[in-house]
Amino acid sequence: MIYLFCGDDVKNKHSSYEKFIKSIPIGTETFFISKNDFSPIQTESFYSGSGLFFTKCVVVFTNIFEKEETLDFVLEKLNIMGKSENSFVFLEGKLNKAVLDAFKKARAELNVFELPKEKIEKFNNFLLANALENRDKFNLWIYFRQALENGAGMEELAGILFWKAKDMLLKKSFSKFSESELKNFASKLSYLLPEARKEGKDAEFVFEQFLLEAF
């Protein structure tokens, strides 16, 4: 089965997506794959058959269509995915009619969330990155809450903070953090949300606690 969550109404889209993720039966093998982790070979293994240690699994792809070659690959394989014993979930931004029609043709469950143009708002998520760089825990938490209230997704926020930590490491910006602190922060953040969901925990609560206790 294929499930698609897309559109620019980010708040309602992520609310629906989170409910779906929480509805996955505990114990079901679940894989979370971002645009940087996507591999055609790995994806083929998911829709070709069962794994060595599980009979069925759920594969969650996040914003992988930002890369055109990935979008082309997935659209070509949608019908095969739809016939697989495994389930495939896509969390994406706004998609054009041609892409949506391809998902419809593959009998995917479509969850499209669109905002009227005059209501579209975009929170500056890089405020979180700046707060991290300044080791400003209070504003990091404030901006985290504001971003969520404005409809930002947790994967998006985790990505911004992970990028900033890596950027500081590359630039050797160790005036307010040690190298080991930044490496530890980035490492924990990379698996924080997938691990929380696998364990059946409230991902938002886990993320918020992590930020409050990170430094």
C-alpha positions as a Markdown table, in Angstrom:
| # | Residue | x | y | z |
|---|---|---|---|---|
| 1 | Met | 0.0 | 0.0 | 0.0 |
| 2 | Ile | 1.2 | 3.5 | -0.7 |
| 3 | Tyr | 0.3 | 6.5 | 1.4 |
| 4 | Leu | 1.0 | 10.1 | 0.4 |
| 5 | Phe | 1.0 | 13.2 | 2.7 |
| 6 | Cys | 1.7 | 16.4 | 0.8 |
| 7 | Gly | 0.8 | 20.1 | 0.4 |
| 8 | Asp | 1.7 | 23.5 | 1.8 |
| 9 | Asp | -0.7 | 23.3 | 4.7 |
| 10 | Val | 2.2 | 22.1 | 6.8 |
| 11 | Lys | 0.4 | 22.1 | 10.2 |
| 12 | Asn | -2.5 | 19.9 | 9.2 |
| 13 | Lys | -0.3 | 17.7 | 7.0 |
| 14 | His | 2.1 | 16.9 | 9.8 |
| 15 | Ser | -0.8 | 16.4 | 12.2 |
| 16 | Ser | -2.3 | 13.8 | 9.9 |
| 17 | Tyr | 1.1 | 12.2 | 9.2 |
| 18 | Glu | 1.9 | 12.0 | 13.0 |
| 19 | Lys | -1.4 | 10.3 | 13.6 |
| 20 | Phe | -0.7 | 7.8 | 10.9 |
| 21 | Ile | 2.8 | 7.0 | 12.2 |
| 22 | Lys | 1.4 | 6.5 | 15.7 |
| 23 | Ser | -1.2 | 4.1 | 14.2 |
| 24 | Ile | 1.5 | 1.7 | 13.0 |
| 25 | Pro | 1.3 | -1.4 | 15.1 |
| 26 | Ile | 4.1 | -1.6 | 17.7 |
| 27 | Gly | 6.7 | -4.1 | 16.6 |
| 28 | Thr | 6.3 | -3.4 | 12.9 |
| 29 | Glu | 9.7 | -2.8 | 11.3 |
| 30 | Thr | 9.7 | 0.8 | 10.2 |
| 31 | Phe | 12.4 | 2.5 | 8.2 |
| 32 | Phe | 12.7 | 6.3 | 7.9 |
| 33 | Ile | 14.5 | 7.6 | 4.8 |
| 34 | Ser | 15.4 | 11.2 | 4.0 |
| 35 | Lys | 16.5 | 12.7 | 0.7 |
| 36 | Asn | 20.1 | 12.3 | 1.7 |
| 37 | Asp | 19.7 | 8.7 | 2.6 |
| 38 | Phe | 17.7 | 7.6 | -0.4 |
| 39 | Ser | 19.1 | 4.7 | -2.4 |
| 40 | Pro | 17.4 | 3.1 | -5.4 |
| 41 | Ile | 19.0 | -0.3 | -4.7 |
| 42 | Gln | 17.7 | -0.2 | -1.1 |
| 43 | Thr | 14.3 | 0.9 | -2.2 |
| 44 | Glu | 14.1 | -2.0 | -4.7 |
| 45 | Ser | 14.9 | -4.4 | -1.9 |
| 46 | Phe | 11.9 | -3.1 | 0.0 |
| 47 | Tyr | 9.3 | -3.6 | -2.7 |
| 48 | Ser | 10.9 | -6.8 | -4.1 |
| 49 | Gly | 10.2 | -9.0 | -1.1 |
| 50 | Ser | 10.4 | -9.6 | 2.7 |
| 51 | Gly | 13.5 | -8.9 | 4.7 |
| 52 | Leu | 15.6 | -11.4 | 6.5 |
| 53 | Phe | 14.3 | -10.5 | 9.9 |
| 54 | Phe | 10.7 | -9.3 | 9.2 |
| 55 | Thr | 7.8 | -10.4 | 7.0 |
| 56 | Lys | 6.3 | -6.9 | 6.4 |
| 57 | Cys | 7.6 | -3.4 | 7.0 |
| 58 | Val | 6.7 | 0.3 | 6.6 |
| 59 | Val | 9.1 | 2.5 | 4.7 |
| 60 | Val | 8.7 | 6.3 | 5.3 |
| 61 | Phe | 10.3 | 8.7 | 2.8 |
| 62 | Thr | 10.6 | 12.3 | 3.8 |
| 63 | Asn | 11.1 | 15.1 | 1.2 |
| 64 | Ile | 12.9 | 12.8 | -1.3 |
| 65 | Phe | 11.1 | 14.4 | -4.2 |
| 66 | Glu | 13.3 | 17.5 | -3.8 |
| 67 | Lys | 15.7 | 15.7 | -6.0 |
| 68 | Glu | 14.3 | 15.3 | -9.6 |
| 69 | Glu | 16.1 | 12.1 | -10.3 |
| 70 | Thr | 14.6 | 10.5 | -7.2 |
| 71 | Leu | 11.1 | 11.7 | -8.1 |
| 72 | Asp | 11.5 | 10.1 | -11.6 |
| 73 | Phe | 12.7 | 6.8 | -10.1 |
| 74 | Val | 9.8 | 6.6 | -7.7 |
| 75 | Leu | 7.1 | 7.5 | -10.2 |
| 76 | Glu | 8.4 | 4.7 | -12.5 |
| 77 | Lys | 8.2 | 2.2 | -9.6 |
| 78 | Leu | 4.9 | 3.3 | -8.0 |
| 79 | Asn | 2.8 | 0.4 | -9.5 |
| 80 | Ile | 5.3 | -2.1 | -8.3 |
| 81 | Met | 5.3 | -0.6 | -4.8 |
| 82 | Gly | 1.5 | -0.6 | -4.7 |
| 83 | Lys | 1.6 | -4.4 | -5.3 |
| 84 | Ser | 4.2 | -5.0 | -2.6 |
| 85 | Glu | 3.4 | -6.6 | 0.8 |
| 86 | Asn | 5.2 | -3.7 | 2.4 |
| 87 | Ser | 3.8 | -0.2 | 2.9 |
| 88 | Phe | 5.4 | 3.0 | 1.5 |
| 89 | Val | 4.7 | 6.4 | 3.0 |
| 90 | Phe | 5.7 | 9.7 | 1.3 |
| 91 | Leu | 5.8 | 13.0 | 3.2 |
| 92 | Glu | 6.3 | 15.8 | 0.7 |
| 93 | Gly | 5.7 | 19.4 | 0.0 |
| 94 | Lys | 3.3 | 20.7 | -2.6 |
| 95 | Leu | 3.2 | 18.4 | -5.7 |
| 96 | Asn | 1.9 | 19.2 | -9.2 |
| 97 | Lys | -1.1 | 17.5 | -10.8 |
| 98 | Ala | 1.0 | 15.1 | -12.9 |
| 99 | Val | 2.6 | 13.7 | -9.8 |
| 100 | Leu | -0.7 | 13.4 | -7.9 |
| 101 | Asp | -2.3 | 11.7 | -10.9 |
| 102 | Ala | 0.6 | 9.2 | -10.9 |
| 103 | Phe | -0.1 | 8.3 | -7.3 |
| 104 | Lys | -3.9 | 8.1 | -8.0 |
| 105 | Lys | -3.2 | 5.7 | -10.8 |
| 106 | Ala | -1.1 | 3.5 | -8.5 |
| 107 | Arg | -4.1 | 3.5 | -6.1 |
| 108 | Ala | -2.3 | 5.3 | -3.3 |
| 109 | Glu | -4.1 | 6.8 | -0.4 |
| 110 | Leu | -3.8 | 10.5 | -1.0 |
| 111 | Asn | -3.7 | 13.0 | 1.9 |
| 112 | Val | -3.4 | 16.4 | 0.3 |
| 113 | Phe | -3.4 | 19.5 | 2.4 |
| 114 | Glu | -3.4 | 22.9 | 0.7 |
| 115 | Leu | -3.7 | 26.4 | 2.1 |
| 116 | Pro | -5.4 | 29.4 | 0.4 |
| 117 | Lys | -2.6 | 31.6 | -0.9 |
| 118 | Glu | -3.3 | 34.5 | 1.4 |
| 119 | Lys | -2.9 | 32.2 | 4.5 |
| 120 | Ile | 0.5 | 30.7 | 3.7 |
| 121 | Glu | 3.0 | 31.7 | 6.3 |
| 122 | Lys | 6.6 | 30.7 | 6.6 |
| 123 | Phe | 8.4 | 30.7 | 9.9 |
| 124 | Asn | 12.1 | 31.5 | 9.8 |
| 125 | Asn | 13.5 | 28.1 | 11.0 |
| 126 | Phe | 17.0 | 29.4 | 10.8 |
| 127 | Leu | 16.3 | 31.3 | 14.0 |
| 128 | Leu | 16.8 | 27.9 | 15.7 |
| 129 | Ala | 20.2 | 27.6 | 14.0 |
| 130 | Asn | 21.2 | 31.0 | 15.3 |
| 131 | Ala | 20.1 | 30.2 | 18.8 |
| 132 | Leu | 22.1 | 26.9 | 18.7 |
| 133 | Glu | 25.2 | 28.8 | 17.4 |
| 134 | Asn | 24.9 | 31.3 | 20.3 |
| 135 | Arg | 24.2 | 28.5 | 22.8 |
| 136 | Asp | 21.0 | 30.2 | 23.7 |
| 137 | Lys | 18.9 | 27.4 | 25.2 |
| 138 | Phe | 15.9 | 29.7 | 26.1 |
| 139 | Asn | 15.5 | 31.1 | 22.6 |
| 140 | Leu | 16.2 | 27.7 | 21.1 |
| 141 | Trp | 13.2 | 26.3 | 22.9 |
| 142 | Ile | 11.0 | 29.4 | 22.2 |
| 143 | Tyr | 11.8 | 29.2 | 18.4 |
| 144 | Phe | 11.2 | 25.5 | 18.5 |
| 145 | Arg | 7.7 | 26.0 | 19.9 |
| 146 | Gln | 7.0 | 28.9 | 17.5 |
| 147 | Ala | 8.1 | 26.9 | 14.5 |
| 148 | Leu | 5.8 | 24.0 | 15.4 |
| 149 | Glu | 2.9 | 26.4 | 16.0 |
| 150 | Asn | 3.5 | 27.8 | 12.6 |
| 151 | Gly | 3.3 | 24.4 | 11.0 |
| 152 | Ala | 6.9 | 23.4 | 10.7 |
| 153 | Gly | 7.6 | 19.7 | 10.7 |
| 154 | Met | 9.9 | 18.1 | 13.3 |
| 155 | Glu | 12.0 | 16.4 | 10.6 |
| 156 | Glu | 12.5 | 19.9 | 9.0 |
| 157 | Leu | 13.6 | 21.4 | 12.3 |
| 158 | Ala | 15.9 | 18.5 | 13.1 |
| 159 | Gly | 17.4 | 18.9 | 9.7 |
| 160 | Ile | 18.1 | 22.6 | 10.2 |
| 161 | Leu | 19.8 | 21.9 | 13.6 |
| 162 | Phe | 21.8 | 19.0 | 12.3 |
| 163 | Trp | 23.0 | 21.1 | 9.4 |
| 164 | Lys | 24.0 | 23.9 | 11.7 |
| 165 | Ala | 26.0 | 21.6 | 14.0 |
| 166 | Lys | 27.8 | 20.1 | 11.0 |
| 167 | Asp | 28.5 | 23.6 | 9.6 |
| 168 | Met | 30.0 | 24.6 | 13.0 |
| 169 | Leu | 32.2 | 21.5 | 13.0 |
| 170 | Leu | 33.4 | 22.2 | 9.5 |
| 171 | Lys | 34.2 | 25.8 | 10.3 |
| 172 | Lys | 35.7 | 24.8 | 13.6 |
| 173 | Ser | 33.4 | 27.3 | 15.4 |
| 174 | Phe | 34.2 | 26.1 | 19.0 |
| 175 | Ser | 33.9 | 29.4 | 20.8 |
| 176 | Lys | 30.7 | 28.3 | 22.7 |
| 177 | Phe | 30.8 | 24.6 | 22.0 |
| 178 | Ser | 33.6 | 22.0 | 22.1 |
| 179 | Glu | 34.1 | 19.8 | 19.1 |
| 180 | Ser | 32.9 | 16.8 | 21.1 |
| 181 | Glu | 29.7 | 18.6 | 22.2 |
| 182 | Leu | 28.8 | 19.4 | 18.6 |
| 183 | Lys | 29.6 | 15.8 | 17.4 |
| 184 | Asn | 27.5 | 14.4 | 20.3 |
| 185 | Phe | 24.6 | 16.8 | 19.5 |
| 186 | Ala | 24.6 | 15.9 | 15.8 |
| 187 | Ser | 24.9 | 12.2 | 16.4 |
| 188 | Lys | 22.0 | 12.0 | 18.9 |
| 189 | Leu | 19.8 | 14.3 | 16.7 |
| 190 | Ser | 20.3 | 12.1 | 13.6 |
| 191 | Tyr | 18.4 | 9.2 | 15.1 |
| 192 | Leu | 16.3 | 11.0 | 17.7 |
| 193 | Leu | 12.9 | 11.0 | 15.9 |
| 194 | Pro | 13.1 | 7.6 | 14.2 |
| 195 | Glu | 14.1 | 6.0 | 17.4 |
| 196 | Ala | 11.3 | 7.7 | 19.4 |
| 197 | Arg | 8.7 | 6.6 | 16.9 |
| 198 | Lys | 10.0 | 3.0 | 16.9 |
| 199 | Glu | 9.7 | 2.9 | 20.6 |
| 200 | Gly | 6.2 | 4.3 | 20.5 |
| 201 | Lys | 7.1 | 7.5 | 22.3 |
| 202 | Asp | 5.7 | 11.0 | 21.7 |
| 203 | Ala | 8.2 | 12.3 | 19.1 |
| 204 | Glu | 7.5 | 16.0 | 19.9 |
| 205 | Phe | 8.0 | 15.5 | 23.6 |
| 206 | Val | 11.2 | 13.6 | 23.0 |
| 207 | Phe | 12.5 | 16.3 | 20.7 |
| 208 | Glu | 11.7 | 19.1 | 23.1 |
| 209 | Gln | 13.3 | 17.3 | 26.0 |
| 210 | Phe | 16.4 | 16.8 | 23.9 |
| 211 | Leu | 16.7 | 20.5 | 23.2 |
| 212 | Leu | 16.2 | 21.4 | 26.8 |
| 213 | Glu | 18.8 | 19.0 | 28.0 |
| 214 | Ala | 21.3 | 19.2 | 25.1 |
| 215 | Phe | 23.5 | 21.8 | 26.8 |
